[in-house]
Amino acid sequence: MEQTFEATIEKRDRWYIGWVDAVPGAFSQGRTIKEVQENLKEAVQLILETQREMRSSGAAGEILRRKIQVQV
């Protein structure tokens, strides 16, 4: 299955940095826009794959969900 995500890419000095807001932890950098885009694709794929594996691994115990508040 293929999904589309919006990436934000910013030029900082000689580097481009990028992130995908919809996928927490998906950050990368590159010397070119193409490089940071490819790096972000890989980061998103790895994060989503890891999440999928964790969900399907069959937790050893009870799973709890709680809302937490964080001061930002």
N, C-alpha and C positions, 0 to 999 in steps of 0.2 A: 504494500500500500504506500502511496506517496502523499505527503502532506506539504503544504506551503506555509512558511513562516516569514514574518517580516523581521529583517535584521536592521539594526541601526549601526552605521559605520561612520566613524569620525576620524579626521586627519589630525594627528598630533605629532608635530615636528616631522621626522622622517618615517613615521609609522602610521598605519591605519589600525584603529582598534574597533572591535565590533562586539555586539551582543544581541541576543534574542530575548526580548522581554517575556515572551510566552513560555520560555523554557529556562527556569531558574538555574543558574550555574553555567549557562552557555555563553562564554566569553572567549575572545581570541584576539590575535593581532597578526599583522602581516606587513610586508614592505609594499605590497600592491593591494588594490581593491580585490582583484581576483584571488590573491592568496588568502586574504582574510575571509572572503566568502567561502572558499574551499575549507578552510580551517573551521569555520562556524558550522558548515554542513556536517563535518566529521564530529564536532563536539555535540551537536544536537542528536545525531544518530547514536552516539555512544551513551548519552544520558538517557534517551528514550529506551534503548535496548536494555540498559541496566535496570531501569524502572520496571519494564515488562518482565524481566527475569526475576526480580525481587517479588513481584506480585504473584507470579506463577510458581514460585519455589515451594509453596506450601509452608506457611509459617509454623514454627514448632509450638506456638502457644496462642493464647488469646490475643486478638488484635483490637486495640482500643483507638478511638479517634476523639481528639479533644481540640477545642478551639483555644488558641493562646493569643494574648495581646502583647504587642511589642511597641515600646515607645520609640518613635523615629523622628 
